[in-house]
Amino acid sequence: MSKLHNLVSDISNLFLDCQPPKEADMQKFLKDISDSIYQSFESRKSSKNSIRFSNVGRPARQLWYASKMPEMAEELHLPTRIKFLYGHLIEHLLLLLIKSAGYKVTNEQSKKEVDGIVGHMDAKINGVVVDIKTASQHGYDKFVKGTIFEDDPFGYIAQISGYADEDEEAAFIVLNKVTGQVHVADIHSMERIDFKKKVKEVKKILKSDTPPERCYEDVPDGKSGNRKLAAGCAYCDFKVECWKNANDGIGLRKFKYANGSRFFTHVAKRPHPEIEEEEVTYVSQ
C-alpha cells in the first residue's frame, strides 16, 4: 500500500479536529508565498539552454522553437501569469496542510541534475517523491482515471521520472482548481520513462537546423468548414510562428468566443459578426 494512501483523509481530519498548523510551518508558508509573489513579477529571459525537467517531455517541435527561436515566444498574458502564480501558492498551501497532518516533508525544491539538465523537485513526503499540480476538471480527471499516460502534452510523466530514482516511490498530488478536490496518483517505476534516454533524444533533435514535424494537426471547428488549432497547439507559446503560413500565408486568425478564444488555421466561413476578431501577435521577450 502506498505511503500516501491516507493523505487526503488525514488532511480532511485537520479541519474536523480543528488542528491548525504549527507556528514554524506557518512562518515558512508565509515566506514561501511571499517569495512566489515577488518572483511572479520577474521577466522571462530568452535562453538557448531551454531544456528543463519541467519541459523535456513536451513535444519536440515546441522544444526546438524554445531552443532555436526563444524570442518568438508569446508574451505571458495576465490570465496565464495569474494561473502560474496561484499554482505556486496552492503548492505551498498543500505542503503546509500535509505537514500539519503529521507527514514528514523533506527535499523541498531540492536540485537534481541529469546529463546537464537541471530540475528542482517539489518535495518528498514520507520519502515519496511528489510533484504537486493544479488542474482543470479535465486535467484532474486524467490523473484520477490514469489517462495521463496516454494524454500528457505538458510532459508531466517525464518530469517526475527525472526526479525519482528507480527504487523510489513517486506520486502526483493534484488539486482540482474548480472543485477543491485533492487526489494522490501513485506512479509506479514501470510507468515512468527512461529520463536519461529522453534527454539524449531531445538533445539530438535540438542539434538540427530544421524543426521536427508539427506536434498536432489542426482540427475541424464543427461543420463550418473552418479549421482550428488542436488544444495542444493552442497552449503552445510558439503557435504564431509555427503556423505563420496558415490561412494561405496570412497566419493564424483569432476569434473571441464567449467560452474563450479560438485560433483558426483556415477560415472558410467567417464566424458570426458579433464574434470579435482579435489581433494575433507575439512579443519578443
C-alpha positions as CSV (number, residue, x, y, z in Angstrom):
1,M,0.0,0.0,0.0
2,S,1.2,3.5,-0.8
3,K,2.8,5.6,2.0
4,L,0.4,8.3,0.9
5,H,-2.8,6.2,0.9
6,N,-4.5,8.1,3.7
7,L,-3.1,11.6,2.8
8,V,-6.4,13.2,1.6
9,S,-8.4,11.8,4.6
10,D,-5.7,12.9,7.0
11,I,-5.8,16.5,5.6
12,S,-9.6,16.4,5.9
13,N,-9.3,15.4,9.6
14,L,-7.2,18.5,10.3
15,F,-10.3,20.6,9.8
16,L,-12.6,18.2,11.6
17,D,-10.3,18.2,14.6
18,C,-9.7,22.0,14.4
19,Q,-6.0,21.4,14.3
20,P,-4.1,24.4,13.0
21,P,-0.6,24.4,11.6
22,K,2.4,24.7,13.8
23,E,3.9,28.2,14.1
24,A,7.2,27.3,12.4
25,D,5.4,25.7,9.5
26,M,3.1,28.7,9.2
27,Q,6.0,31.1,9.1
28,K,7.7,29.1,6.3
29,F,4.5,29.0,4.4
30,L,4.2,32.8,4.6
31,K,7.7,33.3,3.4
32,D,7.2,30.8,0.5
33,I,4.1,32.6,-0.7
34,S,5.8,36.0,-0.4
35,D,8.7,34.7,-2.5
36,S,6.4,33.3,-5.1
37,I,4.5,36.6,-5.4
38,Y,7.7,38.6,-5.9
39,Q,9.1,36.0,-8.4
40,S,5.9,36.2,-10.5
41,F,6.9,39.8,-11.4
42,E,10.3,38.7,-12.8
43,S,10.6,38.8,-16.5
44,R,11.2,35.7,-18.6
45,K,14.6,35.8,-20.1
46,S,15.3,34.2,-23.5
47,S,17.7,31.3,-23.3
48,K,19.2,28.9,-25.7
49,N,19.6,26.5,-22.7
50,S,15.9,25.7,-22.9
51,I,15.7,22.0,-21.7
52,R,14.5,21.6,-18.2
53,F,13.0,18.8,-16.1
54,S,9.6,20.5,-16.4
55,N,9.6,20.6,-20.3
56,V,11.8,17.7,-21.5
57,G,8.7,15.6,-22.1
58,R,6.9,18.2,-24.2
59,P,6.5,17.8,-27.9
60,A,9.8,18.0,-29.8
61,R,8.8,20.9,-32.1
62,Q,7.9,23.1,-29.0
63,L,11.4,22.4,-27.6
64,W,13.1,23.1,-30.9
65,Y,11.5,26.6,-31.0
66,A,12.3,27.3,-27.4
67,S,15.9,26.4,-28.1
68,K,16.4,28.0,-31.5
69,M,13.9,30.9,-31.5
70,P,13.1,31.8,-27.9
71,E,12.4,35.4,-28.9
72,M,9.4,34.2,-30.8
73,A,7.6,33.1,-27.7
74,E,4.3,34.8,-27.0
75,E,4.1,37.2,-24.1
76,L,2.7,35.8,-20.9
77,H,-0.7,37.4,-20.7
78,L,-2.4,38.3,-17.4
79,P,-4.6,35.2,-17.0
80,T,-1.6,33.0,-17.6
81,R,0.5,34.8,-15.2
82,I,-2.2,34.6,-12.5
83,K,-2.7,30.9,-13.2
84,F,1.0,30.2,-12.7
85,L,1.0,32.3,-9.6
86,Y,-1.9,30.6,-7.8
87,G,-0.5,27.3,-8.9
88,H,2.6,28.1,-6.8
89,L,0.5,29.4,-3.9
90,I,-1.6,26.3,-3.9
91,E,1.5,24.1,-3.9
92,H,2.8,25.9,-0.7
93,L,-0.7,25.6,0.9
94,L,-0.9,21.8,0.2
95,L,2.6,21.3,1.7
96,L,1.5,23.3,4.8
97,L,-1.6,21.1,5.2
98,I,0.5,17.9,4.7
99,K,3.0,18.9,7.3
100,S,0.1,19.8,9.7
101,A,-1.3,16.3,9.1
102,G,1.8,14.8,10.5
103,Y,3.7,13.8,7.3
104,K,7.4,14.3,7.0
105,V,8.2,16.8,4.2
106,T,11.8,16.9,3.0
107,N,13.8,17.9,-0.1
108,E,11.6,20.9,-0.9
109,Q,12.9,22.4,-4.1
110,S,15.9,20.0,-4.0
111,K,18.1,20.3,-7.0
112,K,18.7,17.4,-9.3
113,E,20.9,17.2,-12.4
114,V,20.8,14.6,-15.2
115,D,23.2,15.0,-18.2
116,G,23.5,18.7,-17.6
117,I,19.7,19.2,-17.3
118,V,18.7,20.8,-14.0
119,G,15.4,20.5,-12.1
120,H,14.0,21.2,-8.7
121,M,11.6,18.7,-7.2
122,D,8.6,19.9,-5.2
123,A,9.3,17.7,-2.2
124,K,9.5,14.2,-0.8
125,I,6.6,13.3,1.6
126,N,7.4,10.3,3.9
127,G,10.2,9.5,1.4
128,V,7.9,9.6,-1.6
129,V,8.9,11.9,-4.5
130,V,6.0,14.1,-5.2
131,D,5.0,16.6,-7.9
132,I,2.2,18.9,-7.0
133,K,-0.2,20.0,-9.7
134,T,-3.2,22.2,-10.0
135,A,-5.6,21.2,-12.8
136,S,-8.9,21.9,-14.5
137,Q,-11.7,19.3,-14.3
138,H,-10.5,17.7,-17.5
139,G,-6.8,17.6,-16.4
140,Y,-7.8,16.4,-12.9
141,D,-9.8,13.5,-14.4
142,K,-6.8,12.4,-16.4
143,F,-4.9,11.8,-13.1
144,V,-7.9,10.1,-11.5
145,K,-8.6,7.8,-14.4
146,G,-5.0,7.2,-15.4
147,T,-5.3,8.6,-18.9
148,I,-2.4,11.0,-18.2
149,F,-0.1,8.2,-19.6
150,E,-1.8,8.5,-23.0
151,D,-2.5,12.2,-23.0
152,D,0.4,14.1,-21.4
153,P,1.0,17.3,-23.6
154,F,2.9,19.1,-20.8
155,G,5.3,16.2,-20.1
156,Y,4.4,15.5,-16.5
157,I,5.4,11.8,-16.6
158,A,8.8,12.7,-17.9
159,Q,9.3,15.3,-15.3
160,I,8.5,13.0,-12.3
161,S,10.5,10.3,-14.0
162,G,13.6,12.5,-13.8
163,Y,13.1,13.3,-10.1
164,A,12.5,9.8,-8.9
165,D,15.2,7.2,-8.9
166,E,14.2,3.7,-10.0
167,D,13.9,2.4,-6.4
168,E,11.9,5.4,-5.1
169,E,8.2,5.7,-4.8
170,A,6.7,8.7,-6.7
171,A,3.3,10.3,-6.9
172,F,1.4,13.3,-8.2
173,I,-0.7,15.3,-5.7
174,V,-3.3,17.0,-7.8
175,L,-5.7,19.7,-6.8
176,N,-8.8,20.4,-8.9
177,K,-8.8,24.2,-9.0
178,V,-12.6,24.3,-9.7
179,T,-13.9,21.9,-7.0
180,G,-11.0,21.9,-4.5
181,Q,-10.8,18.1,-4.6
182,V,-7.4,16.5,-3.9
183,H,-6.1,13.3,-5.5
184,V,-3.0,11.3,-5.0
185,A,-1.9,9.5,-8.2
186,D,0.9,6.9,-7.5
187,I,3.3,6.5,-10.3
188,H,4.9,3.0,-10.3
189,S,8.5,2.8,-11.6
190,M,7.3,0.6,-14.5
191,E,5.0,3.5,-15.6
192,R,7.9,6.0,-15.8
193,I,10.1,6.7,-18.8
194,D,13.9,6.4,-19.2
195,F,14.7,10.0,-18.4
196,K,18.3,9.9,-19.4
197,K,17.4,8.3,-22.8
198,K,14.7,11.0,-23.3
199,V,17.2,13.8,-22.6
200,K,19.6,12.3,-25.2
201,E,16.8,12.1,-27.8
202,V,15.8,15.8,-27.2
203,K,19.4,17.0,-27.4
204,K,19.8,15.2,-30.7
205,I,16.7,16.9,-32.1
206,L,17.8,20.3,-31.0
207,K,21.1,20.0,-33.0
208,S,19.1,20.1,-36.2
209,D,18.7,23.4,-38.1
210,T,15.2,22.5,-39.1
211,P,12.2,21.9,-36.8
212,P,10.6,18.5,-36.4
213,E,7.1,17.9,-37.8
214,R,4.2,19.8,-36.1
215,C,3.2,18.3,-32.8
216,Y,-0.5,18.2,-33.7
217,E,-2.7,18.5,-36.8
218,D,-5.3,21.2,-36.9
219,V,-8.9,20.1,-36.3
220,P,-12.4,20.9,-37.7
221,D,-14.4,23.6,-36.0
222,G,-17.8,22.0,-36.1
223,K,-19.4,21.8,-39.6
224,S,-18.5,25.3,-40.7
225,G,-15.6,24.2,-42.9
226,N,-13.2,26.2,-40.7
227,R,-10.2,24.5,-39.0
228,K,-8.7,25.5,-35.7
229,L,-5.7,24.6,-33.6
230,A,-5.8,21.4,-31.5
231,A,-5.7,22.0,-27.8
232,G,-2.0,21.1,-27.6
233,C,-1.1,23.8,-30.1
234,A,-3.5,26.4,-28.6
235,Y,-1.5,26.3,-25.3
236,C,1.9,26.5,-27.0
237,D,3.9,29.7,-26.8
238,F,5.2,29.3,-30.3
239,K,1.9,28.7,-32.2
240,V,2.1,32.0,-34.1
241,E,5.5,31.3,-35.5
242,C,4.8,27.6,-36.1
243,W,1.5,28.3,-38.0
244,K,2.7,31.5,-39.8
245,N,1.8,30.0,-43.2
246,A,-1.8,29.2,-42.1
247,N,-4.8,30.8,-43.9
248,D,-2.9,30.9,-47.2
249,G,0.1,32.7,-45.7
250,I,-1.8,35.2,-43.6
251,G,-1.1,33.3,-40.5
252,L,-3.4,32.3,-37.6
253,R,-6.7,34.2,-37.2
254,K,-8.1,34.6,-33.6
255,F,-11.8,35.0,-32.7
256,K,-13.1,35.8,-29.2
257,Y,-15.9,33.4,-28.3
258,A,-17.8,33.5,-25.0
259,N,-16.0,30.4,-23.8
260,G,-12.6,31.6,-24.9
261,S,-10.5,32.5,-28.0
262,R,-10.1,30.1,-30.9
263,F,-7.2,30.1,-33.3
264,F,-8.1,29.3,-36.9
265,T,-5.8,27.8,-39.4
266,H,-8.4,28.0,-42.2
267,V,-11.5,30.2,-42.3
268,A,-13.9,29.0,-45.0
269,K,-16.8,31.0,-43.4
270,R,-16.3,33.9,-41.0
271,P,-17.8,33.4,-37.6
272,H,-20.9,35.4,-36.7
273,P,-20.3,39.2,-37.0
274,E,-20.9,39.6,-33.2
275,I,-17.8,37.4,-32.6
276,E,-14.9,39.8,-32.5
277,E,-11.7,39.0,-34.4
278,E,-8.6,39.7,-32.3
279,E,-5.1,40.7,-33.4
280,V,-2.6,37.8,-33.4
281,T,0.9,38.9,-32.2
282,Y,3.9,37.6,-30.5
283,V,6.1,39.8,-28.3
284,S,9.9,39.4,-28.1
285,Q,11.0,38.7,-24.5
